[in-house]
Amino acid sequence: MLRLMKEVLPLIPASEKYDLVDQLRRSCKAAPRLIAEGYAKRHQKFGFQKYLDDAMTECNETIVSLEQARDIYGINPKVINELVDIYDKSGRQIYNLSTAWTNFKDPKRNQESSKGKR
């Protein structure tokens, strides 16, 4: 998020201030906030899960916006590609956390796995 805010946003043309810049600013900050907010609701059956799904969505939105900045305005392709890779990996890590959390919170699955260990 910090690299995007410092190394990409200042290079996007002013004409994109209320579109691409605004979208990137919001989406890059949203994923960590959603994870934090969702974790506070982890006791709810689907509370945390929904926030993880939303965080993955924000990672995907950030990737698309970064690629648009690169492809439309030629903004530092090396930096953009590195950031796209980071957001892609982050989205996959959030997906893996979501899957693990589902399995962890599913009492039926936990009972079945403990039966198999006996």
CORMOBEL-V912707 format. One line per field, one symbol per residue. ss: DSSP state (~ for helix, > for strand, _ for the rest). phi: phi as a letter, one per 30 degrees, with the letter a starting at -180 (. if undefined). burial: I if it has 16 or more other C-alpha atoms within 10 Angstrom, else O. Layout:
ss=???
phi=???
burial=???
This chain:
ss=_~~~~~~~~~~__~~~___~~~~~~~~~~~~~~~~~~~~~______~~~~~~~~~~~~~~~~~~~~~~~~~~~___~~~~~~~~~~~~~~~~~~~~~~~~~~~~~_~~~~~~~~~~__
phi=.ddddcccedcdeedcecbdddddddddddedddddddddcdddecededddddddedddddedddddddddcidgeddedddedddddddddddddddddddddddddddddddddd
burial=IOOIOOOIIOOIOOOOOOOIIOOIIOIIIIIIOIIOOIIOIOOOOOOIIIIIIIIIIIIIIIIOIIIOIIOOOOIOOOIIOOIIOOIIOIIOOIIOOIOOOIOOOOOOOOOOOOOOOO
